[in-house]
Amino acid sequence: MYEVYNGNEGTAASYFKYPIVIDFTAAGKTGTAQSLYYGPYRDYYGIETETHTLIGFAPYDNPEVSFSVYFSVG
C-alpha cells in the first residue's frame, strides 16, 4: 500500500508525492472493476460499467485517519 502512494510507478503517487507539501506520509490502494449491467435500466445506462475505488490512511507509520472513495461510471 505504501508503494501505491509513494512509489515511482504507484497509481496514486502523482497525488501524494512532491511538489505537494504535506507533513505526513500516506498509504493506500486503488482499484478498478469492469462489469456488464443487465438490469431494467440498461437502455438508459448502457451495458458496460466501471467501478473505481480509492482507500487510504495516514500517517503511514502510525495511522490516525482513514478514508475511502467509491464511484461508478456506466
Predicted model as a PDB file, atoms N, CA, C, CB and O in Angstrom, pLDDT in the B-factor column:
MODEL        1                                                                  
ATOM      1  N   MET A   1       0.822  -1.192   0.000  1.00 91.00           N  
ATOM      2  CA  MET A   1       0.000   0.000   0.000  1.00 91.00           C  
ATOM      3  C   MET A   1       0.867   1.256   0.000  1.00 91.00           C  
ATOM      4  CB  MET A   1      -0.936  -0.002   1.204  1.00 91.00           C  
ATOM      5  O   MET A   1       0.472   2.298  -0.524  1.00 91.00           O  
ATOM      6  N   TYR A   2       2.031   1.143   0.584  1.00 91.00           N  
ATOM      7  CA  TYR A   2       2.948   2.283   0.604  1.00 91.00           C  
ATOM      8  C   TYR A   2       3.358   2.670  -0.816  1.00 91.00           C  
ATOM      9  CB  TYR A   2       4.194   1.958   1.449  1.00 91.00           C  
ATOM     10  O   TYR A   2       3.366   3.852  -1.160  1.00 91.00           O  
ATOM     11  N   GLU A   3       3.694   1.689  -1.629  1.00 92.00           N  
ATOM     12  CA  GLU A   3       4.179   1.945  -2.985  1.00 92.00           C  
ATOM     13  C   GLU A   3       3.118   2.578  -3.891  1.00 92.00           C  
ATOM     14  CB  GLU A   3       4.662   0.654  -3.602  1.00 92.00           C  
ATOM     15  O   GLU A   3       3.456   3.333  -4.803  1.00 92.00           O  
ATOM     16  N   VAL A   4       1.856   2.279  -3.651  1.00 91.00           N  
ATOM     17  CA  VAL A   4       0.779   2.844  -4.470  1.00 91.00           C  
ATOM     18  C   VAL A   4       0.780   4.367  -4.382  1.00 91.00           C  
ATOM     19  CB  VAL A   4      -0.589   2.285  -4.028  1.00 91.00           C  
ATOM     20  O   VAL A   4       0.541   5.043  -5.382  1.00 91.00           O  
ATOM     21  N   TYR A   5       1.045   4.910  -3.201  1.00 87.00           N  
ATOM     22  CA  TYR A   5       1.040   6.355  -2.995  1.00 87.00           C  
ATOM     23  C   TYR A   5       2.424   6.977  -3.116  1.00 87.00           C  
ATOM     24  CB  TYR A   5       0.465   6.674  -1.646  1.00 87.00           C  
ATOM     25  O   TYR A   5       2.537   8.164  -3.425  1.00 87.00           O  
ATOM     26  N   ASN A   6       3.470   6.208  -2.882  1.00 87.00           N  
ATOM     27  CA  ASN A   6       4.797   6.793  -2.777  1.00 87.00           C  
ATOM     28  C   ASN A   6       5.824   6.237  -3.752  1.00 87.00           C  
ATOM     29  CB  ASN A   6       5.295   6.610  -1.410  1.00 87.00           C  
ATOM     30  O   ASN A   6       6.899   6.821  -3.896  1.00 87.00           O  
ATOM     31  N   GLY A   7       5.534   5.140  -4.419  1.00 88.00           N  
ATOM     32  CA  GLY A   7       6.475   4.538  -5.357  1.00 88.00           C  
ATOM     33  C   GLY A   7       6.522   5.264  -6.684  1.00 88.00           C  
ATOM     34  O   GLY A   7       5.615   6.030  -7.007  1.00 88.00           O  
ATOM     35  N   ASN A   8       7.566   5.032  -7.452  1.00 87.00           N  
ATOM     36  CA  ASN A   8       7.724   5.691  -8.748  1.00 87.00           C  
ATOM     37  C   ASN A   8       6.646   5.302  -9.747  1.00 87.00           C  
ATOM     38  CB  ASN A   8       9.072   5.369  -9.322  1.00 87.00           C  
ATOM     39  O   ASN A   8       6.323   6.088 -10.637  1.00 87.00           O  
ATOM     40  N   GLU A   9       6.085   4.111  -9.619  1.00 87.00           N  
ATOM     41  CA  GLU A   9       5.052   3.656 -10.545  1.00 87.00           C  
ATOM     42  C   GLU A   9       3.697   3.476  -9.855  1.00 87.00           C  
ATOM     43  CB  GLU A   9       5.477   2.349 -11.192  1.00 87.00           C  
ATOM     44  O   GLU A   9       2.815   2.804 -10.389  1.00 87.00           O  
ATOM     45  N   GLY A  10       3.532   4.064  -8.687  1.00 88.00           N  
ATOM     46  CA  GLY A  10       2.273   3.941  -7.954  1.00 88.00           C  
ATOM     47  C   GLY A  10       1.128   4.628  -8.667  1.00 88.00           C  
ATOM     48  O   GLY A  10       1.296   5.732  -9.186  1.00 88.00           O  
ATOM     49  N   THR A  11      -0.025   3.999  -8.702  1.00 86.00           N  
ATOM     50  CA  THR A  11      -1.167   4.540  -9.438  1.00 86.00           C  
ATOM     51  C   THR A  11      -1.735   5.801  -8.815  1.00 86.00           C  
ATOM     52  CB  THR A  11      -2.247   3.506  -9.533  1.00 86.00           C  
ATOM     53  O   THR A  11      -2.456   6.533  -9.492  1.00 86.00           O  
ATOM     54  N   ALA A  12      -1.440   6.088  -7.549  1.00 85.00           N  
ATOM     55  CA  ALA A  12      -1.899   7.318  -6.903  1.00 85.00           C  
ATOM     56  C   ALA A  12      -0.727   8.215  -6.495  1.00 85.00           C  
ATOM     57  CB  ALA A  12      -2.748   6.981  -5.677  1.00 85.00           C  
ATOM     58  O   ALA A  12      -0.928   9.223  -5.818  1.00 85.00           O  
ATOM     59  N   ALA A  13       0.474   7.861  -6.895  1.00 83.00           N  
ATOM     60  CA  ALA A  13       1.666   8.595  -6.453  1.00 83.00           C  
ATOM     61  C   ALA A  13       1.657  10.056  -6.889  1.00 83.00           C  
ATOM     62  CB  ALA A  13       2.911   7.923  -6.985  1.00 83.00           C  
ATOM     63  O   ALA A  13       2.146  10.914  -6.154  1.00 83.00           O  
ATOM     64  N   SER A  14       1.123  10.353  -8.046  1.00 79.00           N  
ATOM     65  CA  SER A  14       1.140  11.743  -8.515  1.00 79.00           C  
ATOM     66  C   SER A  14       0.305  12.664  -7.626  1.00 79.00           C  
ATOM     67  CB  SER A  14       0.629  11.815  -9.949  1.00 79.00           C  
ATOM     68  O   SER A  14       0.486  13.881  -7.661  1.00 79.00           O  
ATOM     69  N   TYR A  15      -0.596  12.106  -6.840  1.00 76.00           N  
ATOM     70  CA  TYR A  15      -1.430  12.914  -5.954  1.00 76.00           C  
ATOM     71  C   TYR A  15      -0.838  13.060  -4.564  1.00 76.00           C  
ATOM     72  CB  TYR A  15      -2.802  12.312  -5.853  1.00 76.00           C  
ATOM     73  O   TYR A  15      -1.259  13.938  -3.811  1.00 76.00           O  
ATOM     74  N   PHE A  16       0.132  12.220  -4.202  1.00 73.00           N  
ATOM     75  CA  PHE A  16       0.649  12.217  -2.839  1.00 73.00           C  
ATOM     76  C   PHE A  16       2.146  12.483  -2.743  1.00 73.00           C  
ATOM     77  CB  PHE A  16       0.344  10.910  -2.200  1.00 73.00           C  
ATOM     78  O   PHE A  16       2.686  12.508  -1.637  1.00 73.00           O  
ATOM     79  N   LYS A  17       2.820  12.679  -3.843  1.00 68.00           N  
ATOM     80  CA  LYS A  17       4.253  12.977  -3.825  1.00 68.00           C  
ATOM     81  C   LYS A  17       4.472  14.458  -4.091  1.00 68.00           C  
ATOM     82  CB  LYS A  17       5.011  12.121  -4.871  1.00 68.00           C  
ATOM     83  O   LYS A  17       3.540  15.173  -4.461  1.00 68.00           O  
ATOM     84  N   TYR A  18       5.703  14.916  -3.902  1.00 61.00           N  
ATOM     85  CA  TYR A  18       6.049  16.312  -4.154  1.00 61.00           C  
ATOM     86  C   TYR A  18       5.761  16.663  -5.596  1.00 61.00           C  
ATOM     87  CB  TYR A  18       7.522  16.582  -3.823  1.00 61.00           C  
ATOM     88  O   TYR A  18       5.857  15.777  -6.445  1.00 61.00           O  
ATOM     89  N   PRO A  19       5.408  17.914  -5.938  1.00 60.00           N  
ATOM     90  CA  PRO A  19       5.610  19.149  -5.205  1.00 60.00           C  
ATOM     91  C   PRO A  19       4.552  19.471  -4.148  1.00 60.00           C  
ATOM     92  CB  PRO A  19       5.673  20.253  -6.160  1.00 60.00           C  
ATOM     93  O   PRO A  19       4.614  20.534  -3.530  1.00 60.00           O  
ATOM     94  N   ILE A  20       3.602  18.596  -3.931  1.00 61.00           N  
ATOM     95  CA  ILE A  20       2.632  18.830  -2.863  1.00 61.00           C  
ATOM     96  C   ILE A  20       3.375  18.740  -1.536  1.00 61.00           C  
ATOM     97  CB  ILE A  20       1.443  17.799  -2.924  1.00 61.00           C  
ATOM     98  O   ILE A  20       4.088  17.770  -1.282  1.00 61.00           O  
ATOM     99  N   VAL A  21       3.209  19.738  -0.707  1.00 66.00           N  
ATOM    100  CA  VAL A  21       3.900  19.753   0.579  1.00 66.00           C  
ATOM    101  C   VAL A  21       2.927  19.297   1.660  1.00 66.00           C  
ATOM    102  CB  VAL A  21       4.469  21.173   0.900  1.00 66.00           C  
ATOM    103  O   VAL A  21       1.965  19.994   1.984  1.00 66.00           O  
ATOM    104  N   ILE A  22       3.190  18.126   2.206  1.00 70.00           N  
ATOM    105  CA  ILE A  22       2.384  17.601   3.301  1.00 70.00           C  
ATOM    106  C   ILE A  22       3.327  17.135   4.404  1.00 70.00           C  
ATOM    107  CB  ILE A  22       1.457  16.436   2.820  1.00 70.00           C  
ATOM    108  O   ILE A  22       4.468  16.760   4.134  1.00 70.00           O  
ATOM    109  N   ASP A  23       2.861  17.157   5.615  1.00 78.00           N  
ATOM    110  CA  ASP A  23       3.695  16.826   6.761  1.00 78.00           C  
ATOM    111  C   ASP A  23       3.568  15.370   7.188  1.00 78.00           C  
ATOM    112  CB  ASP A  23       3.348  17.718   7.914  1.00 78.00           C  
ATOM    113  O   ASP A  23       3.928  15.034   8.315  1.00 78.00           O  
ATOM    114  N   PHE A  24       3.069  14.504   6.324  1.00 82.00           N  
ATOM    115  CA  PHE A  24       2.900  13.107   6.678  1.00 82.00           C  
ATOM    116  C   PHE A  24       3.050  12.243   5.435  1.00 82.00           C  
ATOM    117  CB  PHE A  24       1.533  12.871   7.343  1.00 82.00           C  
ATOM    118  O   PHE A  24       3.004  12.745   4.312  1.00 82.00           O  
ATOM    119  N   THR A  25       3.225  10.972   5.635  1.00 86.00           N  
ATOM    120  CA  THR A  25       3.276  10.000   4.545  1.00 86.00           C  
ATOM    121  C   THR A  25       1.998   9.179   4.592  1.00 86.00           C  
ATOM    122  CB  THR A  25       4.545   9.082   4.648  1.00 86.00           C  
ATOM    123  O   THR A  25       1.666   8.591   5.621  1.00 86.00           O  
ATOM    124  N   ALA A  26       1.292   9.142   3.487  1.00 88.00           N  
ATOM    125  CA  ALA A  26       0.041   8.387   3.386  1.00 88.00           C  
ATOM    126  C   ALA A  26       0.296   7.083   2.636  1.00 88.00           C  
ATOM    127  CB  ALA A  26      -1.061   9.225   2.671  1.00 88.00           C  
ATOM    128  O   ALA A  26       1.316   6.935   1.964  1.00 88.00           O  
ATOM    129  N   ALA A  27      -0.625   6.154   2.753  1.00 93.00           N  
ATOM    130  CA  ALA A  27      -0.569   4.892   2.019  1.00 93.00           C  
ATOM    131  C   ALA A  27      -1.993   4.474   1.678  1.00 93.00           C  
ATOM    132  CB  ALA A  27       0.160   3.782   2.846  1.00 93.00           C  
ATOM    133  O   ALA A  27      -2.941   4.926   2.320  1.00 93.00           O  
ATOM    134  N   GLY A  28      -2.150   3.629   0.691  1.00 94.00           N  
ATOM    135  CA  GLY A  28      -3.488   3.193   0.313  1.00 94.00           C  
ATOM    136  C   GLY A  28      -3.476   2.311  -0.911  1.00 94.00           C  
ATOM    137  O   GLY A  28      -2.437   1.777  -1.301  1.00 94.00           O  
ATOM    138  N   LYS A  29      -4.639   2.163  -1.511  1.00 95.00           N  
ATOM    139  CA  LYS A  29      -4.810   1.255  -2.645  1.00 95.00           C  
ATOM    140  C   LYS A  29      -5.857   1.812  -3.580  1.00 95.00           C  
ATOM    141  CB  LYS A  29      -5.204  -0.161  -2.173  1.00 95.00           C  
ATOM    142  O   LYS A  29      -6.854   2.382  -3.138  1.00 95.00           O  
ATOM    143  N   THR A  30      -5.635   1.649  -4.873  1.00 93.00           N  
ATOM    144  CA  THR A  30      -6.629   1.999  -5.882  1.00 93.00           C  
ATOM    145  C   THR A  30      -7.199   0.712  -6.471  1.00 93.00           C  
ATOM    146  CB  THR A  30      -6.009   2.900  -6.999  1.00 93.00           C  
ATOM    147  O   THR A  30      -6.611  -0.360  -6.333  1.00 93.00           O  
ATOM    148  N   GLY A  31      -8.332   0.832  -7.118  1.00 94.00           N  
ATOM    149  CA  GLY A  31      -8.918  -0.343  -7.757  1.00 94.00           C  
ATOM    150  C   GLY A  31      -9.919   0.054  -8.823  1.00 94.00           C  
ATOM    151  O   GLY A  31     -10.576   1.090  -8.718  1.00 94.00           O  
ATOM    152  N   THR A  32     -10.029  -0.772  -9.846  1.00 93.00           N  
ATOM    153  CA  THR A  32     -10.997  -0.570 -10.919  1.00 93.00           C  
ATOM    154  C   THR A  32     -11.595  -1.922 -11.272  1.00 93.00           C  
ATOM    155  CB  THR A  32     -10.337   0.101 -12.170  1.00 93.00           C  
ATOM    156  O   THR A  32     -10.881  -2.914 -11.419  1.00 93.00           O  
ATOM    157  N   ALA A  33     -12.895  -1.946 -11.405  1.00 93.00           N  
ATOM    158  CA  ALA A  33     -13.582  -3.175 -11.809  1.00 93.00           C  
ATOM    159  C   ALA A  33     -14.519  -2.860 -12.967  1.00 93.00           C  
ATOM    160  CB  ALA A  33     -14.368  -3.801 -10.616  1.00 93.00           C  
ATOM    161  O   ALA A  33     -15.213  -1.843 -12.954  1.00 93.00           O  
ATOM    162  N   GLN A  34     -14.536  -3.712 -13.942  1.00 90.00           N  
ATOM    163  CA  GLN A  34     -15.437  -3.574 -15.075  1.00 90.00           C  
ATOM    164  C   GLN A  34     -16.446  -4.712 -15.033  1.00 90.00           C  
ATOM    165  CB  GLN A  34     -14.655  -3.569 -16.421  1.00 90.00           C  
ATOM    166  O   GLN A  34     -16.111  -5.847 -14.693  1.00 90.00           O  
ATOM    167  N   SER A  35     -17.681  -4.392 -15.382  1.00 86.00           N  
ATOM    168  CA  SER A  35     -18.718  -5.422 -15.392  1.00 86.00           C  
ATOM    169  C   SER A  35     -19.749  -5.087 -16.454  1.00 86.00           C  
ATOM    170  CB  SER A  35     -19.390  -5.553 -14.003  1.00 86.00           C  
ATOM    171  O   SER A  35     -19.673  -4.046 -17.106  1.00 86.00           O  
ATOM    172  N   LEU A  36     -20.702  -5.971 -16.617  1.00 84.00           N  
ATOM    173  CA  LEU A  36     -21.810  -5.760 -17.539  1.00 84.00           C  
ATOM    174  C   LEU A  36     -23.091  -5.632 -16.734  1.00 84.00           C  
ATOM    175  CB  LEU A  36     -21.913  -6.916 -18.573  1.00 84.00           C  
ATOM    176  O   LEU A  36     -23.325  -6.394 -15.796  1.00 84.00           O  
ATOM    177  N   TYR A  37     -23.922  -4.660 -17.108  1.00 80.00           N  
ATOM    178  CA  TYR A  37     -25.162  -4.392 -16.403  1.00 80.00           C  
ATOM    179  C   TYR A  37     -26.333  -4.914 -17.232  1.00 80.00           C  
ATOM    180  CB  TYR A  37     -25.318  -2.880 -16.115  1.00 80.00           C  
ATOM    181  O   TYR A  37     -26.501  -4.541 -18.393  1.00 80.00           O  
ATOM    182  N   TYR A  38     -27.145  -5.787 -16.616  1.00 83.00           N  
ATOM    183  CA  TYR A  38     -28.297  -6.342 -17.315  1.00 83.00           C  
ATOM    184  C   TYR A  38     -29.603  -6.006 -16.610  1.00 83.00           C  
ATOM    185  CB  TYR A  38     -28.155  -7.846 -17.446  1.00 83.00           C  
ATOM    186  O   TYR A  38     -30.596  -6.717 -16.768  1.00 83.00           O  
ATOM    187  N   GLY A  39     -29.608  -4.938 -15.840  1.00 83.00           N  
ATOM    188  CA  GLY A  39     -30.798  -4.548 -15.091  1.00 83.00           C  
ATOM    189  C   GLY A  39     -31.853  -3.889 -15.959  1.00 83.00           C  
ATOM    190  O   GLY A  39     -31.692  -3.781 -17.175  1.00 83.00           O  
ATOM    191  N   PRO A  40     -32.936  -3.450 -15.328  1.00 87.00           N  
ATOM    192  CA  PRO A  40     -34.068  -2.907 -16.064  1.00 87.00           C  
ATOM    193  C   PRO A  40     -33.795  -1.557 -16.735  1.00 87.00           C  
ATOM    194  CB  PRO A  40     -35.226  -2.769 -15.142  1.00 87.00           C  
ATOM    195  O   PRO A  40     -34.578  -1.148 -17.593  1.00 87.00           O  
ATOM    196  N   TYR A  41     -32.717  -0.850 -16.379  1.00 84.00           N  
ATOM    197  CA  TYR A  41     -32.434   0.464 -16.965  1.00 84.00           C  
ATOM    198  C   TYR A  41     -31.265   0.428 -17.943  1.00 84.00           C  
ATOM    199  CB  TYR A  41     -32.144   1.469 -15.867  1.00 84.00           C  
ATOM    200  O   TYR A  41     -30.645   1.460 -18.200  1.00 84.00           O  
ATOM    201  N   ARG A  42     -30.957  -0.746 -18.491  1.00 80.00           N  
ATOM    202  CA  ARG A  42     -29.791  -0.863 -19.363  1.00 80.00           C  
ATOM    203  C   ARG A  42     -29.938  -0.048 -20.642  1.00 80.00           C  
ATOM    204  CB  ARG A  42     -29.550  -2.315 -19.711  1.00 80.00           C  
ATOM    205  O   ARG A  42     -28.933   0.371 -21.216  1.00 80.00           O  
ATOM    206  N   ASP A  43     -31.166   0.187 -21.104  1.00 83.00           N  
ATOM    207  CA  ASP A  43     -31.345   1.030 -22.291  1.00 83.00           C  
ATOM    208  C   ASP A  43     -30.917   2.466 -21.998  1.00 83.00           C  
ATOM    209  CB  ASP A  43     -32.816   0.998 -22.763  1.00 83.00           C  
ATOM    210  O   ASP A  43     -30.433   3.164 -22.889  1.00 83.00           O  
ATOM    211  N   TYR A  44     -31.090   2.904 -20.766  1.00 77.00           N  
ATOM    212  CA  TYR A  44     -30.711   4.258 -20.367  1.00 77.00           C  
ATOM    213  C   TYR A  44     -29.229   4.344 -19.999  1.00 77.00           C  
ATOM    214  CB  TYR A  44     -31.568   4.717 -19.189  1.00 77.00           C  
ATOM    215  O   TYR A  44     -28.531   5.254 -20.447  1.00 77.00           O  
ATOM    216  N   TYR A  45     -28.751   3.409 -19.193  1.00 72.00           N  
ATOM    217  CA  TYR A  45     -27.379   3.449 -18.690  1.00 72.00           C  
ATOM    218  C   TYR A  45     -26.366   2.751 -19.587  1.00 72.00           C  
ATOM    219  CB  TYR A  45     -27.331   2.836 -17.338  1.00 72.00           C  
ATOM    220  O   TYR A  45     -25.171   3.038 -19.509  1.00 72.00           O  
ATOM    221  N   GLY A  46     -26.824   1.848 -20.428  1.00 75.00           N  
ATOM    222  CA  GLY A  46     -25.903   1.049 -21.224  1.00 75.00           C  
ATOM    223  C   GLY A  46     -25.577  -0.250 -20.506  1.00 75.00           C  
ATOM    224  O   GLY A  46     -26.096  -0.515 -19.421  1.00 75.00           O  
ATOM    225  N   ILE A  47     -24.734  -1.043 -21.101  1.00 81.00           N  
ATOM    226  CA  ILE A  47     -24.419  -2.357 -20.544  1.00 81.00           C  
ATOM    227  C   ILE A  47     -23.106  -2.341 -19.760  1.00 81.00           C  
ATOM    228  CB  ILE A  47     -24.344  -3.394 -21.659  1.00 81.00           C  
ATOM    229  O   ILE A  47     -23.020  -2.942 -18.689  1.00 81.00           O  
ATOM    230  N   GLU A  48     -22.080  -1.656 -20.284  1.00 83.00           N  
ATOM    231  CA  GLU A  48     -20.771  -1.674 -19.641  1.00 83.00           C  
ATOM    232  C   GLU A  48     -20.724  -0.688 -18.473  1.00 83.00           C  
ATOM    233  CB  GLU A  48     -19.671  -1.342 -20.659  1.00 83.00           C  
ATOM    234  O   GLU A  48     -21.214   0.437 -18.572  1.00 83.00           O  
ATOM    235  N   THR A  49     -20.136  -1.125 -17.381  1.00 83.00           N  
ATOM    236  CA  THR A  49     -19.968  -0.266 -16.208  1.00 83.00           C  
ATOM    237  C   THR A  49     -18.531  -0.365 -15.698  1.00 83.00           C  
ATOM    238  CB  THR A  49     -20.973  -0.657 -15.088  1.00 83.00           C  
ATOM    239  O   THR A  49     -17.844  -1.357 -15.942  1.00 83.00           O  
ATOM    240  N   GLU A  50     -18.090   0.660 -14.998  1.00 89.00           N  
ATOM    241  CA  GLU A  50     -16.799   0.656 -14.328  1.00 89.00           C  
ATOM    242  C   GLU A  50     -16.992   1.160 -12.914  1.00 89.00           C  
ATOM    243  CB  GLU A  50     -15.762   1.520 -15.089  1.00 89.00           C  
ATOM    244  O   GLU A  50     -17.752   2.098 -12.677  1.00 89.00           O  
ATOM    245  N   THR A  51     -16.308   0.539 -11.987  1.00 92.00           N  
ATOM    246  CA  THR A  51     -16.326   0.968 -10.598  1.00 92.00           C  
ATOM    247  C   THR A  51     -14.891   1.301 -10.205  1.00 92.00           C  
ATOM    248  CB  THR A  51     -16.942  -0.133  -9.660  1.00 92.00           C  
ATOM    249  O   THR A  51     -13.981   0.499 -10.415  1.00 92.00           O  
ATOM    250  N   HIS A  52     -14.695   2.484  -9.635  1.00 93.00           N  
ATOM    251  CA  HIS A  52     -13.373   2.934  -9.226  1.00 93.00           C  
ATOM    252  C   HIS A  52     -13.370   3.128  -7.711  1.00 93.00           C  
ATOM    253  CB  HIS A  52     -12.975   4.253  -9.962  1.00 93.00           C  
ATOM    254  O   HIS A  52     -14.327   3.654  -7.143  1.00 93.00           O  
ATOM    255  N   THR A  53     -12.297   2.703  -7.069  1.00 94.00           N  
ATOM    256  CA  THR A  53     -12.179   2.856  -5.625  1.00 94.00           C  
ATOM    257  C   THR A  53     -10.797   3.387  -5.265  1.00 94.00           C  
ATOM    258  CB  THR A  53     -12.444   1.519  -4.912  1.00 94.00           C  
ATOM    259  O   THR A  53      -9.817   3.160  -5.974  1.00 94.00           O  
ATOM    260  N   LEU A  54     -10.746   4.099  -4.144  1.00 93.00           N  
ATOM    261  CA  LEU A  54      -9.500   4.580  -3.568  1.00 93.00           C  
ATOM    262  C   LEU A  54      -9.664   4.517  -2.058  1.00 93.00           C  
ATOM    263  CB  LEU A  54      -9.148   6.038  -4.058  1.00 93.00           C  
ATOM    264  O   LEU A  54     -10.603   5.089  -1.503  1.00 93.00           O  
ATOM    265  N   ILE A  55      -8.759   3.830  -1.403  1.00 96.00           N  
ATOM    266  CA  ILE A  55      -8.753   3.806   0.058  1.00 96.00           C  
ATOM    267  C   ILE A  55      -7.392   4.286   0.523  1.00 96.00           C  
ATOM    268  CB  ILE A  55      -9.069   2.375   0.616  1.00 96.00           C  
ATOM    269  O   ILE A  55      -6.406   4.184  -0.207  1.00 96.00           O  
ATOM    270  N   GLY A  56      -7.340   4.810   1.738  1.00 94.00           N  
ATOM    271  CA  GLY A  56      -6.054   5.270   2.234  1.00 94.00           C  
ATOM    272  C   GLY A  56      -6.074   5.529   3.715  1.00 94.00           C  
ATOM    273  O   GLY A  56      -7.122   5.535   4.361  1.00 94.00           O  
ATOM    274  N   PHE A  57      -4.868   5.747   4.242  1.00 95.00           N  
ATOM    275  CA  PHE A  57      -4.716   6.085   5.651  1.00 95.00           C  
ATOM    276  C   PHE A  57      -3.442   6.910   5.819  1.00 95.00           C  
ATOM    277  CB  PHE A  57      -4.675   4.800   6.539  1.00 95.00           C  
ATOM    278  O   PHE A  57      -2.538   6.861   4.985  1.00 95.00           O  
ATOM    279  N   ALA A  58      -3.388   7.663   6.905  1.00 92.00           N  
ATOM    280  CA  ALA A  58      -2.223   8.499   7.192  1.00 92.00           C  
ATOM    281  C   ALA A  58      -2.191   8.813   8.672  1.00 92.00           C  
ATOM    282  CB  ALA A  58      -2.248   9.805   6.358  1.00 92.00           C  
ATOM    283  O   ALA A  58      -3.236   8.800   9.323  1.00 92.00           O  
ATOM    284  N   PRO A  59      -1.046   9.088   9.212  1.00 92.00           N  
ATOM    285  CA  PRO A  59       0.273   8.830   8.664  1.00 92.00           C  
ATOM    286  C   PRO A  59       0.544   7.335   8.530  1.00 92.00           C  
ATOM    287  CB  PRO A  59       1.333   9.475   9.533  1.00 92.00           C  
ATOM    288  O   PRO A  59      -0.029   6.516   9.248  1.00 92.00           O  
ATOM    289  N   TYR A  60       1.420   7.003   7.606  1.00 92.00           N  
ATOM    290  CA  TYR A  60       1.716   5.614   7.288  1.00 92.00           C  
ATOM    291  C   TYR A  60       2.220   4.829   8.500  1.00 92.00           C  
ATOM    292  CB  TYR A  60       2.737   5.553   6.180  1.00 92.00           C  
ATOM    293  O   TYR A  60       1.805   3.691   8.723  1.00 92.00           O  
ATOM    294  N   ASP A  61       3.099   5.427   9.267  1.00 93.00           N  
ATOM    295  CA  ASP A  61       3.738   4.706  10.369  1.00 93.00           C  
ATOM    296  C   ASP A  61       2.919   4.657  11.654  1.00 93.00           C  
ATOM    297  CB  ASP A  61       5.053   5.327  10.663  1.00 93.00           C  
ATOM    298  O   ASP A  61       3.231   3.874  12.552  1.00 93.00           O  
ATOM    299  N   ASN A  62       1.875   5.480  11.757  1.00 94.00           N  
ATOM    300  CA  ASN A  62       1.009   5.487  12.937  1.00 94.00           C  
ATOM    301  C   ASN A  62      -0.354   6.065  12.544  1.00 94.00           C  
ATOM    302  CB  ASN A  62       1.654   6.314  14.107  1.00 94.00           C  
ATOM    303  O   ASN A  62      -0.646   7.212  12.881  1.00 94.00           O  
ATOM    304  N   PRO A  63      -1.190   5.302  11.842  1.00 95.00           N  
ATOM    305  CA  PRO A  63      -2.424   5.832  11.262  1.00 95.00           C  
ATOM    306  C   PRO A  63      -3.368   6.483  12.277  1.00 95.00           C  
ATOM    307  CB  PRO A  63      -3.148   4.731  10.560  1.00 95.00           C  
ATOM    308  O   PRO A  63      -3.636   5.942  13.350  1.00 95.00           O  
ATOM    309  N   GLU A  64      -3.854   7.655  11.899  1.00 95.00           N  
ATOM    310  CA  GLU A  64      -4.846   8.385  12.679  1.00 95.00           C  
ATOM    311  C   GLU A  64      -6.101   8.669  11.868  1.00 95.00           C  
ATOM    312  CB  GLU A  64      -4.256   9.686  13.192  1.00 95.00           C  
ATOM    313  O   GLU A  64      -7.171   8.894  12.434  1.00 95.00           O  
ATOM    314  N   VAL A  65      -5.977   8.659  10.550  1.00 95.00           N  
ATOM    315  CA  VAL A  65      -7.083   8.993   9.659  1.00 95.00           C  
ATOM    316  C   VAL A  65      -7.152   7.946   8.557  1.00 95.00           C  
ATOM    317  CB  VAL A  65      -6.916  10.424   9.060  1.00 95.00           C  
ATOM    318  O   VAL A  65      -6.124   7.502   8.045  1.00 95.00           O  
ATOM    319  N   SER A  66      -8.362   7.558   8.199  1.00 96.00           N  
ATOM    320  CA  SER A  66      -8.548   6.664   7.044  1.00 96.00           C  
ATOM    321  C   SER A  66      -9.688   7.210   6.199  1.00 96.00           C  
ATOM    322  CB  SER A  66      -8.845   5.185   7.498  1.00 96.00           C  
ATOM    323  O   SER A  66     -10.528   7.966   6.686  1.00 96.00           O  
ATOM    324  N   PHE A  67      -9.711   6.818   4.916  1.00 95.00           N  
ATOM    325  CA  PHE A  67     -10.773   7.271   4.033  1.00 95.00           C  
ATOM    326  C   PHE A  67     -11.011   6.255   2.928  1.00 95.00           C  
ATOM    327  CB  PHE A  67     -10.432   8.638   3.436  1.00 95.00           C  
ATOM    328  O   PHE A  67     -10.173   5.395   2.659  1.00 95.00           O  
ATOM    329  N   SER A  68     -12.155   6.370   2.304  1.00 97.00           N  
ATOM    330  CA  SER A  68     -12.448   5.568   1.116  1.00 97.00           C  
ATOM    331  C   SER A  68     -13.289   6.404   0.165  1.00 97.00           C  
ATOM    332  CB  SER A  68     -13.182   4.241   1.490  1.00 97.00           C  
ATOM    333  O   SER A  68     -14.128   7.199   0.589  1.00 97.00           O  
ATOM    334  N   VAL A  69     -13.053   6.213  -1.116  1.00 95.00           N  
ATOM    335  CA  VAL A  69     -13.792   6.898  -2.181  1.00 95.00           C  
ATOM    336  C   VAL A  69     -14.242   5.825  -3.156  1.00 95.00           C  
ATOM    337  CB  VAL A  69     -12.914   8.007  -2.900  1.00 95.00           C  
ATOM    338  O   VAL A  69     -13.467   4.947  -3.533  1.00 95.00           O  
ATOM    339  N   TYR A  70     -15.490   5.904  -3.555  1.00 94.00           N  
ATOM    340  CA  TYR A  70     -16.075   4.923  -4.470  1.00 94.00           C  
ATOM    341  C   TYR A  70     -16.923   5.670  -5.474  1.00 94.00           C  
ATOM    342  CB  TYR A  70     -16.920   3.853  -3.707  1.00 94.00           C  
ATOM    343  O   TYR A  70     -17.728   6.517  -5.086  1.00 94.00           O  
ATOM    344  N   PHE A  71     -16.766   5.379  -6.753  1.00 91.00           N  
ATOM    345  CA  PHE A  71     -17.714   5.890  -7.733  1.00 91.00           C  
ATOM    346  C   PHE A  71     -17.845   4.925  -8.885  1.00 91.00           C  
ATOM    347  CB  PHE A  71     -17.288   7.265  -8.240  1.00 91.00           C  
ATOM    348  O   PHE A  71     -16.920   4.179  -9.208  1.00 91.00           O  
ATOM    349  N   SER A  72     -18.998   4.953  -9.490  1.00 85.00           N  
ATOM    350  CA  SER A  72     -19.316   4.036 -10.564  1.00 85.00           C  
ATOM    351  C   SER A  72     -19.686   4.835 -11.799  1.00 85.00           C  
ATOM    352  CB  SER A  72     -20.456   3.082 -10.160  1.00 85.00           C  
ATOM    353  O   SER A  72     -20.395   5.837 -11.709  1.00 85.00           O  
ATOM    354  N   VAL A  73     -19.207   4.394 -12.949  1.00 80.00           N  
ATOM    355  CA  VAL A  73     -19.477   5.043 -14.218  1.00 80.00           C  
ATOM    356  C   VAL A  73     -20.141   4.021 -15.118  1.00 80.00           C  
ATOM    357  CB  VAL A  73     -18.174   5.616 -14.864  1.00 80.00           C  
ATOM    358  O   VAL A  73     -19.710   2.870 -15.198  1.00 80.00           O  
ATOM    359  N   GLY A  74     -21.158   4.439 -15.771  1.00 66.00           N  
ATOM    360  CA  GLY A  74     -21.751   3.466 -16.669  1.00 66.00           C  
ATOM    361  C   GLY A  74     -23.017   3.869 -17.159  1.00 66.00           C  
ATOM    362  O   GLY A  74     -23.639   3.141 -17.933  1.00 66.00           O  
TER     363      GLY A  74                                                      
ENDMDL                                                                          
END                                                                             
